Each structure stands twice: as structure tokens, then as C-alpha cells.
Amino acid sequence: ADTFSLGTSDMIQFKGVTYATGQTTVQALTGTDLTGLTDSFWSGLDANYRHPLERVEDTLYVANINVIGTITDVATTTAVAITLPTDANVTSLRKHPNGRDLIAFCGLTADSGHTRTNVGRIYIIDTVLKDWTREIDVEMQVEGSRLVGGTVYVTYGMNIGYFTGDGVKFLKKQLTSQTTYSHNISNM
């Protein structure tokens, strides 16, 4: 039904359903059937950008360029729940350690390839207000993120670090891999 690719696509389980983003659609695996969500927003994702997924409380968030939509169950979707500034391109979504907010890591160029070393931005999004409350400029675009034990670990360029609340702190240089998407953090 769609093309799935490392870095562009994402997958998550939410309320007993596995959701996956392809290059242009959001798919739901219910039972043994993979079906696309039919709203035009979910079947018209831009193939040139990433489509990360993240769950906060009882809502699933899906990014497409600078717009974040929500899913509360297979039948209930909101195409545009949160709009970030037009120069922001979401590269990774992560639940904030406070359990309520959402962190949107963004690149500031149309090509958000993982080998790019351009500047980035981080938005803290209040999921109750459905709006961003804080904007943080960072030196490099964050590629992947993972919440482990109350710390949001991030990858950027050839580095791994963590989100401090005010930016990104360097931990270690990666010597063997430039593939730093969120999926790969699980394997490190």
C-alpha cells in the first residue's frame, strides 16, 4: 500500500493497534489487515519528509513536515492538531520526561537527511493546549531520540547526547555509524 523506508517511516503500538508511517500514508495493522487511514491528511503525507510517531497519555501524534496530527483510536483522527513554524521540519517526536508534554526535534531545511549537519530547533509542546510553549535553537539537527529512565537520549551528526531541557549535551562520538535514526538508538 505504500513504501516504507528507514528514517522516513516509523512504527508504534497504540491501544492494541500497530501504526506505521510510510512515505505518503499512515497505515494501521488491525488483526492481519494493514489498512491506510482514509482522511486526506493521512493519505497525503509528503514523501520528502519524515513521519515520526509518538504516544503521550491516550493520544498518538504523527508529524508531517511542520504539522502534527493526532489519533485517539483507529476511527478518530485529527489532521492538524499542532502547527509549528513553517521553517521547522520534524525529524523526531518524543514524550517529555514529565509525561505530559511532547518534544518535537526539528531540522530547518527541506532535506532532513541524517548526514546533514545544519542547525536545528526543539519545540516543547503542551499536549493539553495543543500548542508549543517553548522554542530552543540547537547547533545541529537531532536525528533520533529515545526516552530511557527519565532521560531523552538523542543522536545528531555522528554524536550521541541527551536533552537537558535547555538544549543537547554531548556524550560520545559514534565512530562506526552515521545512521542515527530513533530505530537505531534501540540497538546501541
Secondary structure, 3 states (H helix, E strand, C coil): CCCCCCCCCEEEEECCEEEEECCCCEEEEECCEEEECCCCCCCCCCCCCCCCEEEECCEEEEEECCEEEEEEECCEEEEEEEECCCCCEEEEEEECCCCCEEEEEEECCCCCCCCCCCCEEEEEEECCCCEEEEEEEECCCEEEEEEECCEEEEEECCEEEEECCCCEEEEEECCCCCCCCHHHHCCC
